[in-house]
Amino acid sequence: MRDEARAAGKYDAAISAEHKRGQALGYYVERRESGAVGAFQAKTREEADRVLEETIAKIAAKQAIERAKAKPES
């Protein structure tokens, strides 16, 4: 498609085709961020550590609940 578009003088289509080909081959990494406005503002080391510790605690609590649910009652 790229070569056909280039031969027809449709350079925008040729570039688009080449870009799509690169995406299909995994040459491009697409990044996205989602979150509340201001959620990605720079934090101090202490703030980042606190948020990380809170997140780890939440994950550990959820895992404990799941293990308790999966455990057969005696």
PDB file of N, H, CA, C and O in Angstrom:
ATOM      1  N   MET A   1       0.827  -1.189   0.000  1.00  0.00           N
ATOM      2  CA  MET A   1       0.000   0.000   0.000  1.00  0.00           C
ATOM      3  C   MET A   1       0.874   1.257   0.000  1.00  0.00           C
ATOM      4  O   MET A   1       0.591   2.238  -0.687  1.00  0.00           O
ATOM      5  N   ARG A   2       1.945   1.190   0.796  1.00  0.00           N
ATOM      6  H   ARG A   2       2.175   0.393   1.354  1.00  0.00           H
ATOM      7  CA  ARG A   2       2.835   2.344   0.864  1.00  0.00           C
ATOM      8  C   ARG A   2       3.405   2.665  -0.506  1.00  0.00           C
ATOM      9  O   ARG A   2       3.408   3.819  -0.937  1.00  0.00           O
ATOM     10  N   ASP A   3       3.884   1.637  -1.183  1.00  0.00           N
ATOM     11  H   ASP A   3       3.882   0.700  -0.833  1.00  0.00           H
ATOM     12  CA  ASP A   3       4.505   1.835  -2.489  1.00  0.00           C
ATOM     13  C   ASP A   3       3.495   2.306  -3.526  1.00  0.00           C
ATOM     14  O   ASP A   3       3.808   3.146  -4.370  1.00  0.00           O
ATOM     15  N   GLU A   4       2.291   1.766  -3.460  1.00  0.00           N
ATOM     16  H   GLU A   4       2.037   1.084  -2.774  1.00  0.00           H
ATOM     17  CA  GLU A   4       1.240   2.186  -4.389  1.00  0.00           C
ATOM     18  C   GLU A   4       0.864   3.651  -4.155  1.00  0.00           C
ATOM     19  O   GLU A   4       0.670   4.407  -5.106  1.00  0.00           O
ATOM     20  N   ALA A   5       0.763   4.040  -2.889  1.00  0.00           N
ATOM     21  H   ALA A   5       0.921   3.426  -2.116  1.00  0.00           H
ATOM     22  CA  ALA A   5       0.418   5.433  -2.577  1.00  0.00           C
ATOM     23  C   ALA A   5       1.532   6.367  -3.029  1.00  0.00           C
ATOM     24  O   ALA A   5       1.265   7.437  -3.575  1.00  0.00           O
ATOM     25  N   ARG A   6       2.784   5.965  -2.802  1.00  0.00           N
ATOM     26  H   ARG A   6       3.001   5.096  -2.358  1.00  0.00           H
ATOM     27  CA  ARG A   6       3.913   6.800  -3.221  1.00  0.00           C
ATOM     28  C   ARG A   6       3.928   6.943  -4.735  1.00  0.00           C
ATOM     29  O   ARG A   6       4.154   8.035  -5.256  1.00  0.00           O
ATOM     30  N   ALA A   7       3.688   5.849  -5.439  1.00  0.00           N
ATOM     31  H   ALA A   7       3.504   4.962  -5.015  1.00  0.00           H
ATOM     32  CA  ALA A   7       3.688   5.884  -6.902  1.00  0.00           C
ATOM     33  C   ALA A   7       2.580   6.784  -7.440  1.00  0.00           C
ATOM     34  O   ALA A   7       2.729   7.398  -8.496  1.00  0.00           O
ATOM     35  N   ALA A   8       1.480   6.859  -6.718  1.00  0.00           N
ATOM     36  H   ALA A   8       1.359   6.360  -5.860  1.00  0.00           H
ATOM     37  CA  ALA A   8       0.364   7.706  -7.141  1.00  0.00           C
ATOM     38  C   ALA A   8       0.553   9.155  -6.692  1.00  0.00           C
ATOM     39  O   ALA A   8      -0.291  10.007  -6.970  1.00  0.00           O
ATOM     40  N   GLY A   9       1.669   9.439  -5.991  1.00  0.00           N
ATOM     41  H   GLY A   9       2.355   8.747  -5.765  1.00  0.00           H
ATOM     42  CA  GLY A   9       1.926  10.801  -5.534  1.00  0.00           C
ATOM     43  C   GLY A   9       1.157  11.184  -4.286  1.00  0.00           C
ATOM     44  O   GLY A   9       1.077  12.364  -3.946  1.00  0.00           O
ATOM     45  N   LYS A  10       0.592  10.207  -3.603  1.00  0.00           N
ATOM     46  H   LYS A  10       0.657   9.248  -3.880  1.00  0.00           H
ATOM     47  CA  LYS A  10      -0.168  10.471  -2.373  1.00  0.00           C
ATOM     48  C   LYS A  10       0.747  10.205  -1.175  1.00  0.00           C
ATOM     49  O   LYS A  10       0.688   9.157  -0.532  1.00  0.00           O
ATOM     50  N   TYR A  11       1.585  11.189  -0.909  1.00  0.00           N
ATOM     51  H   TYR A  11       1.634  12.040  -1.431  1.00  0.00           H
ATOM     52  CA  TYR A  11       2.598  11.004   0.109  1.00  0.00           C
ATOM     53  C   TYR A  11       2.022  10.914   1.515  1.00  0.00           C
ATOM     54  O   TYR A  11       2.561  10.199   2.360  1.00  0.00           O
ATOM     55  N   ASP A  12       0.932  11.633   1.775  1.00  0.00           N
ATOM     56  H   ASP A  12       0.494  12.214   1.089  1.00  0.00           H
ATOM     57  CA  ASP A  12       0.320  11.537   3.095  1.00  0.00           C
ATOM     58  C   ASP A  12      -0.202  10.123   3.339  1.00  0.00           C
ATOM     59  O   ASP A  12      -0.081   9.611   4.452  1.00  0.00           O
ATOM     60  N   ALA A  13      -0.768   9.494   2.339  1.00  0.00           N
ATOM     61  H   ALA A  13      -0.866   9.910   1.435  1.00  0.00           H
ATOM     62  CA  ALA A  13      -1.244   8.120   2.463  1.00  0.00           C
ATOM     63  C   ALA A  13      -0.069   7.155   2.607  1.00  0.00           C
ATOM     64  O   ALA A  13      -0.157   6.177   3.349  1.00  0.00           O
ATOM     65  N   ALA A  14       1.032   7.425   1.901  1.00  0.00           N
ATOM     66  H   ALA A  14       1.103   8.220   1.298  1.00  0.00           H
ATOM     67  CA  ALA A  14       2.214   6.568   2.000  1.00  0.00           C
ATOM     68  C   ALA A  14       2.802   6.622   3.408  1.00  0.00           C
ATOM     69  O   ALA A  14       3.181   5.595   3.972  1.00  0.00           O
ATOM     70  N   ILE A  15       2.873   7.820   3.964  1.00  0.00           N
ATOM     71  H   ILE A  15       2.565   8.654   3.505  1.00  0.00           H
ATOM     72  CA  ILE A  15       3.391   7.980   5.327  1.00  0.00           C
ATOM     73  C   ILE A  15       2.476   7.282   6.321  1.00  0.00           C
ATOM     74  O   ILE A  15       2.948   6.597   7.228  1.00  0.00           O
ATOM     75  N   SER A  16       1.181   7.451   6.153  1.00  0.00           N
ATOM     76  H   SER A  16       0.798   8.007   5.416  1.00  0.00           H
ATOM     77  CA  SER A  16       0.211   6.807   7.037  1.00  0.00           C
ATOM     78  C   SER A  16       0.321   5.285   6.956  1.00  0.00           C
ATOM     79  O   SER A  16       0.276   4.603   7.980  1.00  0.00           O
ATOM     80  N   ALA A  17       0.461   4.762   5.756  1.00  0.00           N
ATOM     81  H   ALA A  17       0.497   5.316   4.925  1.00  0.00           H
ATOM     82  CA  ALA A  17       0.589   3.318   5.577  1.00  0.00           C
ATOM     83  C   ALA A  17       1.859   2.798   6.245  1.00  0.00           C
ATOM     84  O   ALA A  17       1.845   1.744   6.881  1.00  0.00           O
ATOM     85  N   GLU A  18       2.940   3.529   6.102  1.00  0.00           N
ATOM     86  H   GLU A  18       2.952   4.385   5.585  1.00  0.00           H
ATOM     87  CA  GLU A  18       4.207   3.114   6.718  1.00  0.00           C
ATOM     88  C   GLU A  18       4.101   3.146   8.236  1.00  0.00           C
ATOM     89  O   GLU A  18       4.612   2.256   8.917  1.00  0.00           O
ATOM     90  N   HIS A  19       3.445   4.160   8.760  1.00  0.00           N
ATOM     91  H   HIS A  19       3.030   4.883   8.207  1.00  0.00           H
ATOM     92  CA  HIS A  19       3.251   4.263  10.212  1.00  0.00           C
ATOM     93  C   HIS A  19       2.408   3.083  10.719  1.00  0.00           C
ATOM     94  O   HIS A  19       2.750   2.468  11.729  1.00  0.00           O
ATOM     95  N   LYS A  20       1.339   2.775  10.039  1.00  0.00           N
ATOM     96  H   LYS A  20       1.062   3.274   9.218  1.00  0.00           H
ATOM     97  CA  LYS A  20       0.479   1.650  10.430  1.00  0.00           C
ATOM     98  C   LYS A  20       1.245   0.326  10.359  1.00  0.00           C
ATOM     99  O   LYS A  20       1.063  -0.551  11.203  1.00  0.00           O
ATOM    100  N   ARG A  21       2.092   0.195   9.357  1.00  0.00           N
ATOM    101  H   ARG A  21       2.240   0.908   8.671  1.00  0.00           H
ATOM    102  CA  ARG A  21       2.899  -1.014   9.232  1.00  0.00           C
ATOM    103  C   ARG A  21       3.850  -1.132  10.422  1.00  0.00           C
ATOM    104  O   ARG A  21       4.023  -2.213  10.986  1.00  0.00           O
ATOM    105  N   GLY A  22       4.458  -0.016  10.792  1.00  0.00           N
ATOM    106  H   GLY A  22       4.318   0.861  10.334  1.00  0.00           H
ATOM    107  CA  GLY A  22       5.352  -0.004  11.955  1.00  0.00           C
ATOM    108  C   GLY A  22       4.620  -0.356  13.239  1.00  0.00           C
ATOM    109  O   GLY A  22       5.162  -1.069  14.084  1.00  0.00           O
ATOM    110  N   GLN A  23       3.394   0.133  13.397  1.00  0.00           N
ATOM    111  H   GLN A  23       2.953   0.711  12.710  1.00  0.00           H
ATOM    112  CA  GLN A  23       2.598  -0.206  14.579  1.00  0.00           C
ATOM    113  C   GLN A  23       2.313  -1.703  14.614  1.00  0.00           C
ATOM    114  O   GLN A  23       2.437  -2.340  15.660  1.00  0.00           O
ATOM    115  N   ALA A  24       1.935  -2.255  13.480  1.00  0.00           N
ATOM    116  H   ALA A  24       1.834  -1.738  12.630  1.00  0.00           H
ATOM    117  CA  ALA A  24       1.613  -3.677  13.412  1.00  0.00           C
ATOM    118  C   ALA A  24       2.832  -4.536  13.741  1.00  0.00           C
ATOM    119  O   ALA A  24       2.695  -5.624  14.300  1.00  0.00           O
ATOM    120  N   LEU A  25       4.009  -4.052  13.396  1.00  0.00           N
ATOM    121  H   LEU A  25       4.120  -3.168  12.941  1.00  0.00           H
ATOM    122  CA  LEU A  25       5.241  -4.798  13.663  1.00  0.00           C
ATOM    123  C   LEU A  25       5.797  -4.521  15.058  1.00  0.00           C
ATOM    124  O   LEU A  25       6.801  -5.111  15.457  1.00  0.00           O
ATOM    125  N   GLY A  26       5.144  -3.622  15.798  1.00  0.00           N
ATOM    126  H   GLY A  26       4.329  -3.142  15.474  1.00  0.00           H
ATOM    127  CA  GLY A  26       5.569  -3.336  17.163  1.00  0.00           C
ATOM    128  C   GLY A  26       6.717  -2.366  17.288  1.00  0.00           C
ATOM    129  O   GLY A  26       7.399  -2.344  18.312  1.00  0.00           O
ATOM    130  N   TYR A  27       6.946  -1.552  16.253  1.00  0.00           N
ATOM    131  H   TYR A  27       6.391  -1.570  15.421  1.00  0.00           H
ATOM    132  CA  TYR A  27       8.032  -0.578  16.307  1.00  0.00           C
ATOM    133  C   TYR A  27       7.682   0.662  17.124  1.00  0.00           C
ATOM    134  O   TYR A  27       8.576   1.406  17.527  1.00  0.00           O
ATOM    135  N   TYR A  28       6.413   0.889  17.369  1.00  0.00           N
ATOM    136  H   TYR A  28       5.687   0.285  17.041  1.00  0.00           H
ATOM    137  CA  TYR A  28       5.972   2.066  18.100  1.00  0.00           C
ATOM    138  C   TYR A  28       5.281   1.631  19.383  1.00  0.00           C
ATOM    139  O   TYR A  28       4.542   0.646  19.400  1.00  0.00           O
ATOM    140  N   VAL A  29       5.525   2.366  20.444  1.00  0.00           N
ATOM    141  H   VAL A  29       6.125   3.165  20.430  1.00  0.00           H
ATOM    142  CA  VAL A  29       4.879   2.106  21.721  1.00  0.00           C
ATOM    143  C   VAL A  29       3.898   3.242  21.974  1.00  0.00           C
ATOM    144  O   VAL A  29       4.264   4.417  21.950  1.00  0.00           O
ATOM    145  N   GLU A  30       2.665   2.876  22.212  1.00  0.00           N
ATOM    146  H   GLU A  30       2.368   1.921  22.231  1.00  0.00           H
ATOM    147  CA  GLU A  30       1.644   3.885  22.473  1.00  0.00           C
ATOM    148  C   GLU A  30       1.465   3.998  23.978  1.00  0.00           C
ATOM    149  O   GLU A  30       1.217   3.002  24.656  1.00  0.00           O
ATOM    150  N   ARG A  31       1.590   5.192  24.489  1.00  0.00           N
ATOM    151  H   ARG A  31       1.792   6.001  23.937  1.00  0.00           H
ATOM    152  CA  ARG A  31       1.436   5.412  25.923  1.00  0.00           C
ATOM    153  C   ARG A  31       0.190   6.234  26.182  1.00  0.00           C
ATOM    154  O   ARG A  31      -0.168   7.133  25.421  1.00  0.00           O
ATOM    155  N   ARG A  32      -0.457   5.890  27.287  1.00  0.00           N
ATOM    156  H   ARG A  32      -0.167   5.160  27.905  1.00  0.00           H
ATOM    157  CA  ARG A  32      -1.634   6.652  27.713  1.00  0.00           C
ATOM    158  C   ARG A  32      -1.585   6.805  29.214  1.00  0.00           C
ATOM    159  O   ARG A  32      -1.137   5.913  29.935  1.00  0.00           O
ATOM    160  N   GLU A  33      -2.042   7.921  29.663  1.00  0.00           N
ATOM    161  H   GLU A  33      -2.406   8.646  29.078  1.00  0.00           H
ATOM    162  CA  GLU A  33      -2.177   8.143  31.095  1.00  0.00           C
ATOM    163  C   GLU A  33      -3.627   8.468  31.369  1.00  0.00           C
ATOM    164  O   GLU A  33      -4.257   9.234  30.639  1.00  0.00           O
ATOM    165  N   SER A  34      -4.138   7.887  32.409  1.00  0.00           N
ATOM    166  H   SER A  34      -3.626   7.265  33.002  1.00  0.00           H
ATOM    167  CA  SER A  34      -5.498   8.220  32.792  1.00  0.00           C
ATOM    168  C   SER A  34      -5.504   8.486  34.287  1.00  0.00           C
ATOM    169  O   SER A  34      -4.837   7.794  35.057  1.00  0.00           O
ATOM    170  N   GLY A  35      -6.241   9.463  34.677  1.00  0.00           N
ATOM    171  H   GLY A  35      -6.783  10.025  34.052  1.00  0.00           H
ATOM    172  CA  GLY A  35      -6.316   9.819  36.086  1.00  0.00           C
ATOM    173  C   GLY A  35      -6.971  11.164  36.237  1.00  0.00           C
ATOM    174  O   GLY A  35      -7.294  11.835  35.257  1.00  0.00           O
ATOM    175  N   ALA A  36      -7.160  11.544  37.464  1.00  0.00           N
ATOM    176  H   ALA A  36      -6.898  10.999  38.260  1.00  0.00           H
ATOM    177  CA  ALA A  36      -7.778  12.832  37.753  1.00  0.00           C
ATOM    178  C   ALA A  36      -6.830  13.968  37.384  1.00  0.00           C
ATOM    179  O   ALA A  36      -5.614  13.790  37.305  1.00  0.00           O
ATOM    180  N   VAL A  37      -7.409  15.118  37.164  1.00  0.00           N
ATOM    181  H   VAL A  37      -8.396  15.263  37.228  1.00  0.00           H
ATOM    182  CA  VAL A  37      -6.601  16.287  36.844  1.00  0.00           C
ATOM    183  C   VAL A  37      -5.631  16.546  37.989  1.00  0.00           C
ATOM    184  O   VAL A  37      -6.034  16.617  39.150  1.00  0.00           O
ATOM    185  N   GLY A  38      -4.364  16.684  37.659  1.00  0.00           N
ATOM    186  H   GLY A  38      -4.037  16.626  36.716  1.00  0.00           H
ATOM    187  CA  GLY A  38      -3.351  16.944  38.676  1.00  0.00           C
ATOM    188  C   GLY A  38      -2.801  15.695  39.337  1.00  0.00           C
ATOM    189  O   GLY A  38      -1.921  15.788  40.193  1.00  0.00           O
ATOM    190  N   ALA A  39      -3.298  14.534  38.958  1.00  0.00           N
ATOM    191  H   ALA A  39      -4.012  14.458  38.262  1.00  0.00           H
ATOM    192  CA  ALA A  39      -2.855  13.294  39.600  1.00  0.00           C
ATOM    193  C   ALA A  39      -1.402  12.970  39.271  1.00  0.00           C
ATOM    194  O   ALA A  39      -0.765  12.201  39.991  1.00  0.00           O
ATOM    195  N   PHE A  40      -0.875  13.539  38.203  1.00  0.00           N
ATOM    196  H   PHE A  40      -1.393  14.164  37.618  1.00  0.00           H
ATOM    197  CA  PHE A  40       0.476  13.211  37.786  1.00  0.00           C
ATOM    198  C   PHE A  40       1.470  14.340  38.081  1.00  0.00           C
ATOM    199  O   PHE A  40       2.562  14.387  37.516  1.00  0.00           O
ATOM    200  N   GLN A  41       1.076  15.224  38.954  1.00  0.00           N
ATOM    201  H   GLN A  41       0.189  15.185  39.413  1.00  0.00           H
ATOM    202  CA  GLN A  41       1.996  16.287  39.323  1.00  0.00           C
ATOM    203  C   GLN A  41       3.152  15.692  40.124  1.00  0.00           C
ATOM    204  O   GLN A  41       3.008  14.659  40.778  1.00  0.00           O
ATOM    205  N   ALA A  42       4.279  16.352  40.058  1.00  0.00           N
ATOM    206  H   ALA A  42       4.397  17.191  39.526  1.00  0.00           H
ATOM    207  CA  ALA A  42       5.457  15.869  40.768  1.00  0.00           C
ATOM    208  C   ALA A  42       5.191  15.830  42.262  1.00  0.00           C
ATOM    209  O   ALA A  42       4.617  16.759  42.829  1.00  0.00           O
ATOM    210  N   LYS A  43       5.614  14.747  42.889  1.00  0.00           N
ATOM    211  H   LYS A  43       6.080  13.992  42.428  1.00  0.00           H
ATOM    212  CA  LYS A  43       5.452  14.568  44.318  1.00  0.00           C
ATOM    213  C   LYS A  43       6.830  14.535  44.962  1.00  0.00           C
ATOM    214  O   LYS A  43       7.831  14.229  44.315  1.00  0.00           O
ATOM    215  N   THR A  44       6.855  14.853  46.235  1.00  0.00           N
ATOM    216  H   THR A  44       6.042  15.102  46.760  1.00  0.00           H
ATOM    217  CA  THR A  44       8.119  14.710  46.953  1.00  0.00           C
ATOM    218  C   THR A  44       8.360  13.230  47.178  1.00  0.00           C
ATOM    219  O   THR A  44       7.446  12.420  47.022  1.00  0.00           O
ATOM    220  N   ARG A  45       9.547  12.880  47.530  1.00  0.00           N
ATOM    221  H   ARG A  45      10.289  13.538  47.656  1.00  0.00           H
ATOM    222  CA  ARG A  45       9.894  11.474  47.796  1.00  0.00           C
ATOM    223  C   ARG A  45       9.013  10.920  48.907  1.00  0.00           C
ATOM    224  O   ARG A  45       8.554   9.781  48.829  1.00  0.00           O
ATOM    225  N   GLU A  46       8.777  11.719  49.936  1.00  0.00           N
ATOM    226  H   GLU A  46       9.150  12.645  49.999  1.00  0.00           H
ATOM    227  CA  GLU A  46       7.956  11.275  51.067  1.00  0.00           C
ATOM    228  C   GLU A  46       6.511  11.020  50.636  1.00  0.00           C
ATOM    229  O   GLU A  46       5.897  10.038  51.053  1.00  0.00           O
ATOM    230  N   GLU A  47       5.975  11.909  49.802  1.00  0.00           N
ATOM    231  H   GLU A  47       6.474  12.707  49.464  1.00  0.00           H
ATOM    232  CA  GLU A  47       4.605  11.726  49.314  1.00  0.00           C
ATOM    233  C   GLU A  47       4.494  10.470  48.455  1.00  0.00           C
ATOM    234  O   GLU A  47       3.539   9.703  48.577  1.00  0.00           O
ATOM    235  N   ALA A  48       5.475  10.274  47.591  1.00  0.00           N
ATOM    236  H   ALA A  48       6.250  10.897  47.492  1.00  0.00           H
ATOM    237  CA  ALA A  48       5.468   9.099  46.723  1.00  0.00           C
ATOM    238  C   ALA A  48       5.573   7.821  47.556  1.00  0.00           C
ATOM    239  O   ALA A  48       4.886   6.840  47.274  1.00  0.00           O
ATOM    240  N   ASP A  49       6.429   7.829  48.576  1.00  0.00           N
ATOM    241  H   ASP A  49       6.987   8.626  48.805  1.00  0.00           H
ATOM    242  CA  ASP A  49       6.562   6.663  49.456  1.00  0.00           C
ATOM    243  C   ASP A  49       5.263   6.380  50.198  1.00  0.00           C
ATOM    244  O   ASP A  49       4.865   5.222  50.329  1.00  0.00           O
ATOM    245  N   ARG A  50       4.596   7.427  50.687  1.00  0.00           N
ATOM    246  H   ARG A  50       4.919   8.367  50.581  1.00  0.00           H
ATOM    247  CA  ARG A  50       3.335   7.263  51.412  1.00  0.00           C
ATOM    248  C   ARG A  50       2.268   6.653  50.504  1.00  0.00           C
ATOM    249  O   ARG A  50       1.564   5.723  50.899  1.00  0.00           O
ATOM    250  N   VAL A  51       2.154   7.183  49.287  1.00  0.00           N
ATOM    251  H   VAL A  51       2.725   7.938  48.966  1.00  0.00           H
ATOM    252  CA  VAL A  51       1.164   6.664  48.335  1.00  0.00           C
ATOM    253  C   VAL A  51       1.466   5.208  47.999  1.00  0.00           C
ATOM    254  O   VAL A  51       0.552   4.387  47.915  1.00  0.00           O
ATOM    255  N   LEU A  52       2.734   4.886  47.809  1.00  0.00           N
ATOM    256  H   LEU A  52       3.477   5.552  47.878  1.00  0.00           H
ATOM    257  CA  LEU A  52       3.130   3.514  47.509  1.00  0.00           C
ATOM    258  C   LEU A  52       2.783   2.580  48.668  1.00  0.00           C
ATOM    259  O   LEU A  52       2.252   1.492  48.448  1.00  0.00           O
ATOM    260  N   GLU A  53       3.078   2.995  49.892  1.00  0.00           N
ATOM    261  H   GLU A  53       3.509   3.879  50.071  1.00  0.00           H
ATOM    262  CA  GLU A  53       2.766   2.172  51.066  1.00  0.00           C
ATOM    263  C   GLU A  53       1.262   1.964  51.202  1.00  0.00           C
ATOM    264  O   GLU A  53       0.823   0.863  51.534  1.00  0.00           O
ATOM    265  N   GLU A  54       0.465   3.001  50.951  1.00  0.00           N
ATOM    266  H   GLU A  54       0.822   3.896  50.682  1.00  0.00           H
ATOM    267  CA  GLU A  54      -0.996   2.871  51.024  1.00  0.00           C
ATOM    268  C   GLU A  54      -1.501   1.893  49.974  1.00  0.00           C
ATOM    269  O   GLU A  54      -2.377   1.073  50.247  1.00  0.00           O
ATOM    270  N   THR A  55      -0.946   1.984  48.779  1.00  0.00           N
ATOM    271  H   THR A  55      -0.234   2.650  48.557  1.00  0.00           H
ATOM    272  CA  THR A  55      -1.354   1.089  47.695  1.00  0.00           C
ATOM    273  C   THR A  55      -1.000  -0.352  48.023  1.00  0.00           C
ATOM    274  O   THR A  55      -1.807  -1.256  47.810  1.00  0.00           O
ATOM    275  N   ILE A  56       0.193  -0.569  48.537  1.00  0.00           N
ATOM    276  H   ILE A  56       0.849   0.166  48.711  1.00  0.00           H
ATOM    277  CA  ILE A  56       0.615  -1.924  48.910  1.00  0.00           C
ATOM    278  C   ILE A  56      -0.291  -2.476  50.004  1.00  0.00           C
ATOM    279  O   ILE A  56      -0.658  -3.650  49.962  1.00  0.00           O
ATOM    280  N   ALA A  57      -0.657  -1.650  50.983  1.00  0.00           N
ATOM    281  H   ALA A  57      -0.358  -0.696  51.017  1.00  0.00           H
ATOM    282  CA  ALA A  57      -1.540  -2.089  52.064  1.00  0.00           C
ATOM    283  C   ALA A  57      -2.917  -2.472  51.524  1.00  0.00           C
ATOM    284  O   ALA A  57      -3.500  -3.462  51.966  1.00  0.00           O
ATOM    285  N   LYS A  58      -3.440  -1.697  50.573  1.00  0.00           N
ATOM    286  H   LYS A  58      -2.966  -0.893  50.214  1.00  0.00           H
ATOM    287  CA  LYS A  58      -4.743  -2.012  49.980  1.00  0.00           C
ATOM    288  C   LYS A  58      -4.689  -3.342  49.238  1.00  0.00           C
ATOM    289  O   LYS A  58      -5.606  -4.156  49.347  1.00  0.00           O
ATOM    290  N   ILE A  59      -3.619  -3.560  48.488  1.00  0.00           N
ATOM    291  H   ILE A  59      -2.874  -2.899  48.400  1.00  0.00           H
ATOM    292  CA  ILE A  59      -3.469  -4.802  47.738  1.00  0.00           C
ATOM    293  C   ILE A  59      -3.376  -5.986  48.705  1.00  0.00           C
ATOM    294  O   ILE A  59      -4.006  -7.020  48.484  1.00  0.00           O
ATOM    295  N   ALA A  60      -2.591  -5.835  49.774  1.00  0.00           N
ATOM    296  H   ALA A  60      -2.080  -4.995  49.954  1.00  0.00           H
ATOM    297  CA  ALA A  60      -2.436  -6.907  50.761  1.00  0.00           C
ATOM    298  C   ALA A  60      -3.776  -7.222  51.421  1.00  0.00           C
ATOM    299  O   ALA A  60      -4.084  -8.390  51.659  1.00  0.00           O
ATOM    300  N   ALA A  61      -4.569  -6.205  51.717  1.00  0.00           N
ATOM    301  H   ALA A  61      -4.318  -5.256  51.523  1.00  0.00           H
ATOM    302  CA  ALA A  61      -5.877  -6.425  52.334  1.00  0.00           C
ATOM    303  C   ALA A  61      -6.799  -7.179  51.384  1.00  0.00           C
ATOM    304  O   ALA A  61      -7.499  -8.103  51.799  1.00  0.00           O
ATOM    305  N   LYS A  62      -6.802  -6.794  50.122  1.00  0.00           N
ATOM    306  H   LYS A  62      -6.234  -6.044  49.785  1.00  0.00           H
ATOM    307  CA  LYS A  62      -7.641  -7.487  49.137  1.00  0.00           C
ATOM    308  C   LYS A  62      -7.210  -8.939  48.981  1.00  0.00           C
ATOM    309  O   LYS A  62      -8.055  -9.828  48.871  1.00  0.00           O
ATOM    310  N   GLN A  63      -5.903  -9.187  48.972  1.00  0.00           N
ATOM    311  H   GLN A  63      -5.217  -8.466  49.062  1.00  0.00           H
ATOM    312  CA  GLN A  63      -5.409 -10.553  48.840  1.00  0.00           C
ATOM    313  C   GLN A  63      -5.793 -11.388  50.051  1.00  0.00           C
ATOM    314  O   GLN A  63      -6.130 -12.564  49.912  1.00  0.00           O
ATOM    315  N   ALA A  64      -5.745 -10.789  51.245  1.00  0.00           N
ATOM    316  H   ALA A  64      -5.471  -9.834  51.358  1.00  0.00           H
ATOM    317  CA  ALA A  64      -6.125 -11.510  52.460  1.00  0.00           C
ATOM    318  C   ALA A  64      -7.602 -11.878  52.423  1.00  0.00           C
ATOM    319  O   ALA A  64      -7.979 -12.978  52.827  1.00  0.00           O
ATOM    320  N   ILE A  65      -8.427 -10.977  51.947  1.00  0.00           N
ATOM    321  H   ILE A  65      -8.121 -10.083  51.619  1.00  0.00           H
ATOM    322  CA  ILE A  65      -9.866 -11.251  51.834  1.00  0.00           C
ATOM    323  C   ILE A  65     -10.107 -12.383  50.853  1.00  0.00           C
ATOM    324  O   ILE A  65     -10.902 -13.282  51.129  1.00  0.00           O
ATOM    325  N   GLU A  66      -9.427 -12.353  49.706  1.00  0.00           N
ATOM    326  H   GLU A  66      -8.781 -11.623  49.482  1.00  0.00           H
ATOM    327  CA  GLU A  66      -9.586 -13.405  48.706  1.00  0.00           C
ATOM    328  C   GLU A  66      -9.126 -14.762  49.247  1.00  0.00           C
ATOM    329  O   GLU A  66      -9.768 -15.782  48.997  1.00  0.00           O
ATOM    330  N   ARG A  67      -8.012 -14.771  49.990  1.00  0.00           N
ATOM    331  H   ARG A  67      -7.491 -13.942  50.193  1.00  0.00           H
ATOM    332  CA  ARG A  67      -7.537 -16.030  50.575  1.00  0.00           C
ATOM    333  C   ARG A  67      -8.534 -16.559  51.599  1.00  0.00           C
ATOM    334  O   ARG A  67      -8.771 -17.765  51.673  1.00  0.00           O
ATOM    335  N   ALA A  68      -9.116 -15.662  52.384  1.00  0.00           N
ATOM    336  H   ALA A  68      -8.924 -14.682  52.323  1.00  0.00           H
ATOM    337  CA  ALA A  68     -10.092 -16.081  53.395  1.00  0.00           C
ATOM    338  C   ALA A  68     -11.351 -16.641  52.721  1.00  0.00           C
ATOM    339  O   ALA A  68     -11.944 -17.596  53.222  1.00  0.00           O
ATOM    340  N   LYS A  69     -11.754 -16.066  51.614  1.00  0.00           N
ATOM    341  H   LYS A  69     -11.272 -15.290  51.208  1.00  0.00           H
ATOM    342  CA  LYS A  69     -12.924 -16.559  50.897  1.00  0.00           C
ATOM    343  C   LYS A  69     -12.658 -17.935  50.279  1.00  0.00           C
ATOM    344  O   LYS A  69     -13.545 -18.787  50.238  1.00  0.00           O
ATOM    345  N   ALA A  70     -11.439 -18.140  49.805  1.00  0.00           N
ATOM    346  H   ALA A  70     -10.718 -17.448  49.838  1.00  0.00           H
ATOM    347  CA  ALA A  70     -11.080 -19.391  49.139  1.00  0.00           C
ATOM    348  C   ALA A  70     -10.819 -20.523  50.126  1.00  0.00           C
ATOM    349  O   ALA A  70     -10.879 -21.695  49.753  1.00  0.00           O
ATOM    350  N   LYS A  71     -10.531 -20.183  51.381  1.00  0.00           N
ATOM    351  H   LYS A  71     -10.483 -19.231  51.683  1.00  0.00           H
ATOM    352  CA  LYS A  71     -10.200 -21.170  52.395  1.00  0.00           C
ATOM    353  C   LYS A  71     -11.467 -21.913  52.813  1.00  0.00           C
ATOM    354  O   LYS A  71     -12.454 -21.289  53.203  1.00  0.00           O
ATOM    355  N   PRO A  72     -11.442 -23.253  52.732  1.00  0.00           N
ATOM    356  CA  PRO A  72     -12.633 -24.013  53.138  1.00  0.00           C
ATOM    357  C   PRO A  72     -12.816 -23.913  54.654  1.00  0.00           C
ATOM    358  O   PRO A  72     -11.853 -23.940  55.419  1.00  0.00           O
ATOM    359  N   GLU A  73     -14.070 -23.798  55.058  1.00  0.00           N
ATOM    360  H   GLU A  73     -14.853 -23.776  54.436  1.00  0.00           H
ATOM    361  CA  GLU A  73     -14.372 -23.701  56.484  1.00  0.00           C
ATOM    362  C   GLU A  73     -14.232 -25.064  57.144  1.00  0.00           C
ATOM    363  O   GLU A  73     -14.592 -26.086  56.559  1.00  0.00           O
ATOM    364  N   SER A  74     -13.707 -25.076  58.369  1.00  0.00           N
ATOM    365  H   SER A  74     -13.415 -24.246  58.845  1.00  0.00           H
ATOM    366  CA  SER A  74     -13.507 -26.340  59.097  1.00  0.00           C
ATOM    367  C   SER A  74     -14.707 -26.689  59.925  1.00  0.00           C
ATOM    368  O   SER A  74     -14.712 -27.718  60.601  1.00  0.00           O
TER     369      SER A  74
END
